[in-house]
Every structure is written in C-alpha cells, then in structure tokens.
Amino acid sequence: MSHIISKLNGWQKSLLMSEEKFLSVNKANLSDTVMVSFCRAEAPDKSTLLSPYFCTHLNNSCKETCGKPEQKALAMSYESKFKGKSAIVTGAGRGIGREIAAKLGALGVTVYAVARSPGTLSTLETECPNVKAVAVDLGNWESTRAAIEKIPAVDYLVNNAGISITANFLDTKQQDIDAIYEVNLKAVINVSQVVAKKMIAAGKSGSIVNVSSVGGLRAFPSVCAYSTLKAALDHLTKCMAIELGPQKIRVNAINPGPVMTDMFKAFQAETSSSTDDGVVAAVNARIPSVQKVNQLEEVVATVVFVLSDAAPMIVGSSITLDGDQKSIAMAYESNFKGKSAIVTGAGRGIGRAIVSKLHAIGANVFAVARNPANLSSLETECPGIRTIAVDLGNWKATREAMEGLPAVDYLVNNAGILSAANFLDVTQQDFDSIYEVNLKAVVNVSQVVAKKMIAAGKSGSIVNVSSVCGLKGFPSVCAYSTLKASLDQLTRIMAIELAPLKIRVNGVNPGAVMTDMFKEFQQGTSTDEVVVAAGIARIPSPQKINKVEEVTATVLFLLSDAAPMIVGSSIALDGGFCVG
C-alpha cells in the first residue's frame, strides 16, 4: 500500500499537470502546450471527481509561454486566468508538488514553493524563475507558522506535502502515526489557517486544493496510518469548504490512485515483501480501466483545473483519478478536432451549449432532440452538424435512429424532463414519463453507441448529465430526484463494465442551472419557489447558480483525454451544497 502512497504523491504531481490542462482549456488564449492541457480540461471545463466504484483514482519547461488564441468557452485566456496570480505549493521539492510549482510558474504565477530540503528547492528556483523557495519542516508547527506568516496573501494554495510509512495495523508504531499526522493532516490545518486568513483580509477569491489519495476513500492493508489520516484529510476538506465557501474561498481535494513518481519507484525497489507486491497487484486488478497508473502530468492537470476559475461551482469535492489518462501535451483542437459525438437533449439549454462548443472545436456532432424547430435553428447556428429528431421516450424509434448513426467517439446523455410533484401527489404518468426519458433512454442510446464503439475499436467516453437531486433528497421533485439517483448508479455500473473495453463513463451532477427548464420550475408554484430558495440558502459558496458554460466545460473535460483516469465518477457542480 505504501507503493500506492508513493503513487499518490506522484498522483499529486499528475494533478498539477491536469490542472495545467484545465487552465489551457479554459483560457481563450493559450500556448500550444497550454492549449493541449486546456483542451482536455476545458473540453469540459474540467472538474475532477473520485470514481465511486473504486473510489480511486511538467515536465513542461517553466519558460513555456502562453498566447495562442483559443475558444472562449470559459471566456478567459490561459494567461488571464493565472498570469499575475500567486500560489503556495507545499511538498514542492519533488514529485507532484514540484511539477505543480513548475506548471504554475510556467503559467505566470508567482509560486512560493515549500519543502524541507533546501537542495531540491534550489534546483527548482534555478529551473523556474517565478519560484520563491521556502525551506521549512512542515512537521514543526511553530516554524511552519512563522514561515507562512511571512508570505503575502496568495490566490491559490496546494497542500501537497505528505509522507508514508509502510506498516500493517498490528505493526504500526506510535511514532509512525504521529509522524504522518504532523505532516499529512496537522500541517494542512496550520498552513491553510494562515493562508485563508490572509486571503480573507485581502479580499481575494481564493482556491485551495488538498492532495489526498485513493487510500482515504478505500481501506488498504500495509498503510494503516497513511490511509486513516488521508480519510481525515478528505473530511477536513469538506469542513473547510463549508466554512470558507461564504468567504469566497473554494476548497477541494484530489484522490489519485497509483502515480509513477520517484517515491513510488523507490517503494517498489526497496520493498521485497510479497505482501506489498500482492497489495499492489490486488489494487491494480480492481481498476476496471485499461490504464492502471496515473502519469504526473495527469494529476497536475486536474489540480490546475480545480484551482482555476473554470470550476467555480466545484466545492468540497474529492476528485478521484483512477481510470485512464494521457499526457497533457495536446492542443484543444487535437483532442476533439475530427472526432465525432452524439448529444441528446440538444434542442436547448445545456445540451444545445454542449453541441455548440463541440462544433466550435472541430468535432462532428449528431444533435438529438424531440423538437424539429429547435434542431433547425441549431443547424443554422452550427453549420455542418447533423440533427436527429426523435422522441427518446419511444424505445423503438430511438433505437432505429441510433442504429442509423456511425460509431462515434463521445456520447453525452443530456436529455431529461422534470415534473414538480411531492411524493403523495406524484402520479403514475409522472413517474413513467420521467423514467422513459431520464433513465430508460440512457440505457437504450448507450447500448447502441457503446456496441458501435467497441466494434470500431474506439476508445470512447460517455458522460451522463444527472443532477444534484440524485445526490440529495428534495421535496417537490420525487420522481425526478429518485430517477436521477438511479442514473448515478447506472453510471457506475456502465463504468465498471465498459472500462475494460476502453470506454470511460462518468456523470455530472449540477445544482441549479439558469436554463429554460429551471426557470419554468421556479415559476411553477409558491411551494417550488420556497424549495428553490431553501436549497440555494444551503450553498456555502457565494455563487449559487451554475452558468451553462461552466457545466459545458466540465462535461468537455470529462469527455477529453485530459481525464483518462476519471472513471465512474459523479461530479457535483453545486457550490458545496452536498458537502453538508
């Protein structure tokens, strides 16, 4: 399991690179390299989540430049998003932390790199002119506090530092658990308190990412103390998110599975324990995706994405990286250009925005909706797309329509209907109509599309658009909420079965989104208005309502190659609503 921890550290590194990808995607103007990362991230405006089924899962030069025009999905350039900002990265001497510091520095961020070894920090400063080294032992509360107090208010904080000790429960010593506690948990509290107070005093809208591990989500042998305290870190992340959200500070965590870092390699080399080898093999065997180990750049990209303004409604999440990722070095266009996608519910709202974005970045899109008029206007706006008018509630007609399409690379199951009714008042017709479109149609469409992907030998990606209502119970939407929860479980089942066939499946669970459907619900009854108001009041982040482009960005990120190890996840875009 310590090998997993080592990977986790590397995973953190990958997160940094993932973050970069996210930044590139969201920036309107990015360098080729940045564009590549961004493409993946922005492809959905990358949001990271942990995959429920396994609860798992830069080298770029700091002199890399940004400046190539790109899509305006997030209406920001890569530079405008990070350039001129400042960040603190702990555990920056090597592995994930070092790559994160380097990536942020390359994006124009002034980085305060915190680590214990002056030697590793010195080489980092030489490589990255934007980096300022802070040598301190994070296990020493007073020294750490004094060092962080000297740093001015920053915009971002990445708590990446961590240590691991291989020991089973019966063999764990007091000094082992104490050492891990001091660095992996207590230091996060110490550093974050100082940084958050400075952010608040300076009036900054900050973002904090805690680098955790899949070990905090699942129990593993051989890493008792490490796994236990990573679970504590995950819960600390939620507590921080709830309290700091109203202060305009977003807090999230990433939970990578194995990451190919020096720490992981050292763990493999130094251990001759057949037990440890067995743990590693057992863990790998439980990962359904073809790729088993994270690359550093993938973890980095995820971290950068979560830090960025592209993920304003991702709050209190623990994002798992455990399925299959590729390098960030791809342009946004190279990620989607020439590829093909099917988007259901494409006539209006989120689905229409997804079609427009995919079309704008060079994808061949098949837009599916019931209303021919909506599809006609969409064709006018997006020349070259192909429209399919069909009632998804009709199994046979839908099946025939999907069978007539060629194999595609991406599928977005976005179609959905909403009927407001309490449990005691919901009718058979209400339940049946929502069931046919929101759940059964996903099975129908996905079966046909997935079989075609497999037959064509494609590495596909499917995103099911669910709702925060599938994660929390709400009054007035009994049937809708119940069947969205069912869709979330279907997403996990699809992920487990299709991942070995090179098809990733994930879900997004947005809270309120300012679409026509939401406006219609708001205007339904006075009771509905009260429900909406009560739900919004529980959101800790200052932003209460999702913008359509933010949801689109997350969907694209999940579809893209920037999120290869995100599999079976349900990503909440709710401003922290589900954390409490």
N, C-alpha and C positions, 0 to 999 in steps of 0.2 A: 504494500500500500504506500510505502514511503516512495516507491517509484512513481506512484500516482501523484504524490505530493510534488515530487520533482517536476512531474509533468505539469502539475497545476501551476508551478512557478513559471514554467515555460508557457503555460497557457496564458498566464497573465501577459506574457510577452506578446503572444499572439493577439491578445485582446487589444494591445496597443496598436498592433498593425490593423486590426479590424477597425479600430477607432479611426485610423487613418482612412480606411476605405470609406467609412461612413462620412467622414469630413469631405472626402473628394466628391462623393455622390451628392452631397447636399450643396456643395459650392457651385455657384453659377460659373465661376472661372477657376479652372484647376489646371495644374500642370499635367502632363501625360500620366505621370506616375500617380499623382493625386487623383486624377480623373479615374484611373483604374480603380483605386480603392473606393472612391466615391461611388463609382458606378455600382459597385456591389452594394455599398451601404445605401446609397440613395435609391438604388434600384428599388429599395423600399423605404428609403429614409430609415435606414437601419435601426432596428430596435432589437435588443438581444434578450433571449429568454432561456430558461433552462428547460430541457426537454423532460416532460413529466414521466415518460415511460422509463427513462434511465436516470432521470434527474441529473444527467451529466452535463455531460458536456454542457528590423527596419534596416532590415539591413539596408534600407534606403539611406543614402548619404544625407547628413544634416544640411548639406549645402543645396539640397534639392529645391527647385524653385516652383512657384505656383503662378499661373497666369493665363492658362488656356481657357477660352470661353467654353461654357458648358450649359446644360439645361438649367432652367430656372425653377425646377420642381420645388425646391425649398427657397427659391428666390434669394439666394445668397451665394457668394463666391467662396471658394475654399479659403482664400486669404481673409476675406471679410469675416469669416467665421472664427478663425483662430489668430490671425496675424495681429500683433499688438497686445494680445492677452497674456496672462501669466498663469503658471501652474506649479504645484508642488507634487513631486513623484517620490514616494518612498521605495526603498529596496531598489534603488536605481543603479547600483553598481554592476549588475549583471542580469542576464536573463530577460524576463518580461519587462521588468522595471526599466532596464537600460534601453530596451527597444522603444518603450513608450516615451521616455525622455527624448530619445533621438528623433522619434517621429514628430512629436510636438515641436521640438526645436526646429525641425525642417519646415514646419508649417508657420514659422514666425512667432512662436510662443516663447516667452522668457521662462525658462524652466529652472526651478530650484530642485536639484537632484540630491536626494537624501539617502545616505548609505553609511555603513560603518567603516568601510575600508577607504582611506584617503587615496590609495594607489589606484583602485578601479575608477574612482571619481576623477582623478587627474587625467586619465586617458580619455574619459568621456568628455571632459572640458576641452581637450585638445581636438577631439573629433567634432564636437558640436559647439560652436561659438556662442550660441544662445543659452548655454547651460551654465548655471552657477552652482558649484558644489557645496554641500553642507554635510560635513562628516560628523556623525553622532551615533551613539549606540542607542537605538530605539528602546532597548530593554531598560534604559535608565530614565525614569520619569522626569526627574529634575533637569537633567542635561538636555533631554529632548524638548521639554517645555521652553527652556531658555533659548534653545536654538531656533525653534519655530516662532517664538515671540519676536525675534529679530527680523523676520521676513515680512515684507509689506503684504497688504491684503492681495490675494490672488483670485483668479476666476475659476480655477479648477484644482481639484485635489484627487490624486490617485493613491490610495492606501494599498500598496502592492507588497510591501515588506512581509516576509514570512519565513519561518524555519520549520523543519520537520525532523522528527526523530522516529525511527522505526522501532516499535515495541508493541506487543500484544497487551491486552488489558491486564492480565495477571502479572506481566513483567514491567509495566510502566512504573517508573520511579517518581518520587515527589519532585526531584529536580528536573525531570523531563517535562512534566506537565506545567511546572512553574515557568520554565524557560519559554515554552511555546505560548503560554498565557501572556507573558510580558510583551512579547513581540507581535504575535498574531491577533491579539484582541485588545489588550490594555493600551498598547501604543496607538491603535486606531482611535480609541477614545481620546487619548491625550492630544494627538496631533489634530484630530478633527474638531475638538473643542476650541482650540486656539484659532484654527483656520476659519471655522464657521463664525466665531465672534467677530473676527476681522472683516469677513465678508459682509456681515450684517451692518457693522459700523460704517463700512464704506459704501453701503447701499448697492452692493453688487448682486446680480442674479447669478449665483454660483452653481456648480455641478460637482458632485463627489462620486467617485466610483471606488468601491471596496473590492479588491481582488480576493475572492473566496476560492472554493473548489467544489468539485462534484462530491468530494468527501464530506462536505457539510450537508449534502442532500441525501446521501446514502451511507449506510454503515459499511465499513470495510475492516477486515482484520489487519493487524500489523501496524496500524496508525491510530491507535485509540485516542491519544491526547490531541493529535492534529485534527482528526475528523470531528471530535467533540467540540473543539474550540472554533472550527470553521462553521459549525452549525450555530454556535453562539454569535459569530460574526454576521451570519445571514439574518439572524433575528435583530441584532443591533442595527443592521442596515434598515430594517423596517421601522424600528423605533426612531432612528434618526430622520427617516423620510417623513414620518408623520409630524414630528416636531419642527423640522426645518423647512418643510414644504411651504407653510404660510409665510416664511421669511425669504421666499424666493430662492431657496437652495434645494436643488434636486439631489436625491441620494439613491444610488442603485448599486447592485453587486453583479459580478460575473462569476460563474462557477464552471471553469474549464475542467474537462477531463484530462487525460494524459497530454502533456505538451513536450515536444522534443527540445529540451533545454539541456544545458551543461549539467544542471542539478539532476535531471532525470537520467542522463547518460552516466553520471557518476554513481547514482544509486544502483543502476543496473550493473555497473562494473565492480562496485565494491561489495555487493552482496552475493554470497554464494548459497544463500538459503533457498532450498527448494520450495519452502513455504511461500516466500516472497514471489518467487517465479510463478508459483501456482496462482497467487492472488492476481498478478498481472494478467496471466492467461485467462483467468476466470472473468476478470473485468472486461477484457477485450472481447471475449465470447458473448458478453451481454450487450454489446453495442451492435445494433442492427445494421447501421450504415457500413458501406464498404471501407471507408476511411476510419481508422481506429484512433489515430493520434493527431492532436492539433499541431499545426505549424505556428511558430511565434507570430508571424505576421497576421494570422487569422485572429489570434487573441487581441493583438494590438488594435486591429481594425475595429473590433467590437467595442473595445474600451473607448476609442476615439468617437465612435458613433454615439455611444451613450452619453459621453461628455457633451457632445455638441448640441446646438440649438435645433437640430433636426429631430430630436427626441424629447420635446418639451413635455409630453404627457406620459412619458415612461418614468414612473416614480415608485420607489420601493420594490423594484423588481429584482429577482435573482436570475440572471440570464445564463442558461446552460449552453456550453459549447461541447457537443459530444457526438456530432454526426459525421460531417464531411466538409472540409474547407479547402480552398485553393489559395494560391498566393494573391496578394493584393495588386501585384503589378499588372493590372489590366485596365484599359480605359473603359469608361462607362459604355461607350459605343461597342467596344469589343465584347462586352458582356451580354448585350441584348441585340445588337445590330445583326440582322439576318436570321434571328431566332423567331419562333412563332409561339403564339399564346392564344388561349381561349379565355374569355372573361364573361361570366354570366351576370345577369342583373346590370347590363351595360347601358341601359337606356338613360339613366340619370344617377345623380348622387355619386357615391364612392366608386361604383363600377364604371361610370362614364369617365370619371377622372383618371382611373387606372388605365383605361383604354387610351385616353389622350396621351398620357405620359409614356406608355409603352410605344405608341405610334411615333411620338416625338423622338424617341431614342433609337428608332430603327427597327423595331420588332414588327412582324407581320401579325396582325391581330384579327381574331374572329370574335366579333361582338355579339353576344347572345342576349336577347330580351324579348318580352312579350309584345311590346308596343311598336309597330312598324314606323309610326311617325317619329318617335324618339330616335330610332335607329337611323332613319333617313337624315335627320338633322346632324346626327353624329358622323355619318358618312361625308356630309358636306364639310364638317369641321376637320375631319381626319381622312383626307383622300387616300384611297388605297386599302383601307380596312375592309373586311368582308363582314356583312351583317347577317344574322340568322334570327328570324322572328319565329319564336316558338313558345308555347305555354309550358314552362318547366313542370307544372303540376300534372301534365299529361305524360305519363311514363313512356308510352309507345311513340308518340310524336317526337319527344325529346331524344329517345334512343335512336330513332331513324335519322334525326338531324345531326346528332353527334357522329353516327357511323359514316355519314357522308363527308366528314372532315378528315384531312390528312393527320398524321401523327404530329403533335406539337411538342414544344419544349417546356411550356408553362401552362398551368391551369389555375385560374382564380375563381373559386366558387363564392361569388359575392351576392347572388340573388337571395332575396329574403322579403318576407312580408310581416307586418305587425298588426295585431288586433288587440285593442285595450279591453281587458275584462278580468275581474277578480276571479278567484278560484270558484266561489259559489255561483258565479254568474256565467262562467265560460261554457259555451255550447259545444256540442259535438262538431258542428260545422266549423267553429273557430279552430278547434284543435286539429281537425282533419286538413283544413286548408293550409295552416302553418306547417303541419307535418309534411305535406306533399312537396312544398317548395323549399322550406328551410332545412329539411333533413333528407327526405327520400330522394329529392332531385340531386343532392350532392352525391349520394351513393350511385345513382344512375349515371350521371355525367362522368364521375370519376372512374367508374368501372371501365367505360368505353375508352376514355382518354388514357388511362394507365395501361390498359392492354395494348393500345397502339404504340405507346412509348416503349414498352418492353419489346414488342415485335420489331420496332425500328432500331432497337439498341441505343435508345437515347438515355441520357442522364437527366431526368426530369425533376421539376419542382412544382409542388401544389400548395396553394395557400387557401385555407377555408376562412372566410370572414365571419366570425362569430360575434359575440357581444359580451360586455361586462356582465350582462344579465345571466350569462351562462356560468359565471363565477360566484355571483351573489344572488340571493333571493330578493325579488322586488314585488311589491303589490301591483295590481292593475295590469300585469303582463304575464299571467300564469302560464299560458300555453307557449308564448314566445320564449320566456325565460327557461322553461322546462326543456324545450327542444333545442335551445342553444347549448344547454349543458350536455345534451345528448350529442350534439355536433362536436363539442370539445372532446368527448370520449371517442367518437368516431375518428377524429383527427389522430388521436394517439394510436388507435388500432391500425389505421391506414399506415401510419409512420412505421410501426413495428413490422408490418407485413411487406411494405413496399421498399423500405430502405435497402434490404439486401439485393433488390432489383435495380438499385441506383436511382430511386425516385424518393426525394425528400418531401415530407408532408408536415406542414405547420399551420397554426391558426393565429389570427389576430383578434383580440377582444377589446374593441374600442368602447369607451364610455360614450357620452352624448357627442354626436357629430352634427354640425349645423347643416343638415340635409333637408330636403322637402319632406321626407318621411318623419324626421324628428319634429319638424315644425307642425306637421299635421297632428302628431301625437300630443304635442304641447297644447294645441288648440282644441283638443278633444273634450275634456270635461274639467271642472274645477278640481275634482279629485286627482286627475292626472297632473294638473299644474302643481298640486301640493306634493305629489310623489317626486316630480322632477326637481322641485325646489329643495326637498329634503335630501335627495341624492346629491345634488350639487353642493349643499352645505357640508357634506361629509368629505369632500375632496380637499386634501391638505394643500395642494399646490395652488398658487394664485390663478393659474389658467384653469378654467373649469370645463370648457367645451373644446373638443378637438376640431381642428380645421381639416377639411377634406384632404388638402395636400400633405398633411402630416401623416394621416392614415395611409395615403398612397405611398409615401416614402417608405414606411415600414413594410408594406406589402412588397414593394420592389426589392427592398433589402433582403427579405426572406427568400424571394424568388432567385436572387442573384447568387453568383459563385462566391460572393463575399461571406456567405453564411453556410458553408458546406457542412459544418458540424452542428448546426442548429436543426434538430430533428425532433418532431413530436411535441414541440413547444406550443403553448398558448400564451401569446404576448399581450399583456394588458396595457392598453393606452387609456389610462383612467386618472392620471394625475395623482395616483396613490390611493384611490378610493378603496381598492381591495386589500390594502395593507392592514387597515384597522379591523 
